[in-house]
Amino acid sequence: MKKWNITLIAIIGLLFTLLTGCGANADPNTNQPEVNKNRVTEESSSGEEATFPVTIKDATGKEVEIKEEPKRIVSLMPSNTEIVFALGKGNDVVGASTEYDNYPEEVNEIEKVAANFELNVEKVLALKPDLVLAHGSNLSTWEGGLKQLEDSGVTVLVIDDAQSFEAVYQTIETIGKALGKKDEASGIVENMQAKLADITEKATKITDDQKKTVFVEISPAPEIYAAGTGTFMNEMLEAIHAENIVEEEGYPTLNEEAVIKSNPDVIIVNYSYIEDAVDQVLQRAAWKDVTAVKETQVYQVDEDLVSRSGPRIIEGVEELAKAIYPEVYGE
């Protein structure tokens, strides 16, 4: 997903992906995949389900065999890292992607293997991993480096870029199977599903005349990018009975006139690299008559929570819901 040309637009896209880890396309206009293609086949000579070896069809379509339980893991995406820790395998993580790989807190002490958007193959090899968890969103950029790792005998599993709730669940189960933590993965997914069900149940209390229109800004002027249809953010809005004002698919650029004309009830700021981002939106002179600005309904959400395709994504939905419908989801 990251097209790493060093232009302002590309840098914004790269920062968005690395900060969130759910994998957003560096070209925000690119439509996001909505299904996870990872598929796991377990081998057993006795006819019973065996933990290892496992063979997984990864995001590249390649069958990857994992012969034994991984003990030294390098994760090349923050969402992958969060899943590994949630599965109880955090102590086996010897390398992580960049400084944006920051949760849980212990990850800050783990060796980082990428900088300036480049994968340091030598550093990865020096860590002697028995499994590298790569990610579909940075495949086009790091494909050469990943091949070097494979040629050196390292097992590389490319995880699909999950862009729906169901795809996130599948990702967790896939990584769980790869690490010999199937039961733990199932438990995490069941817990997530139960929490999401509670959130969507509350949304049934919101009538059509109470339904709010929302604009989700993922980068500010002069290049305003927004979350459109066919994105994970759009699915989250639908789950809480909110309406996305952006009708274009993917992550289109919008001019100010389009946002003003749509007159959203709520504006969600989904970035943190700009200081006082909410105040800057509220101070846009041309937006003074927009309902969200007039009524001070502009909120910044934790981009890691709402964008990383891992166990905390449901917390992100809840944070989004509280911002848009505090009367329904407030404490």
Number of C-alpha atoms within 10 A of each C-alpha: 23 26 18 18 11 10 10 10 17 18 18 20 25 25 18 27 25 25 25 25 28 29 29 31 23 24 20 25 17 15 19 22 17 17 16 22 19 25 16 19 14 15 15 13 7 7 7 9 11 13 18 18 17 22 19 23 19 23 21 15 12 13 17 17 19 21 14 14 17 18 14 18 26 28 27 26 28 31 30 28 28 24 24 25 18 19 24 14 19 18 14 15 22 21 25 28 27 24 17 19 25 19 14 13 9 11 23 15 11 19 18 23 23 18 11 6 17 14 21 15 17 12 14 24 17 8 15 14 23 19 21 24 20 24 29 22 26 25 19 13 17 21 14 13 17 21 14 15 19 14 10 10 12 18 21 22 28 25 27 25 29 30 24 22 22 14 20 25 22 22 27 29 26 24 23 23 26 27 24 22 20 18 13 17 27 18 13 19 21 13 14 19 16 11 16 20 13 11 19 18 13 16 20 12 12 16 10 10 6 11 16 19 20 24 23 24 22 21 23 17 14 10 15 16 23 27 27 26 20 19 20 24 22 22 19 22 20 14 20 26 24 23 17 21 23 23 11 16 18 26 26 21 20 17 13 15 11 11 18 15 11 15 20 22 22 25 27 21 22 25 22 17 12 10 9 10 19 21 13 13 21 20 12 12 9 11 19 15 12 20 18 23 22 13 13 16 18 25 19 19 18 16 19 26 22 24 25 27 30 28 24 18 22 22 16 21 25 22 20 24 25 16 20 27 20 12 10 14 17 12 6
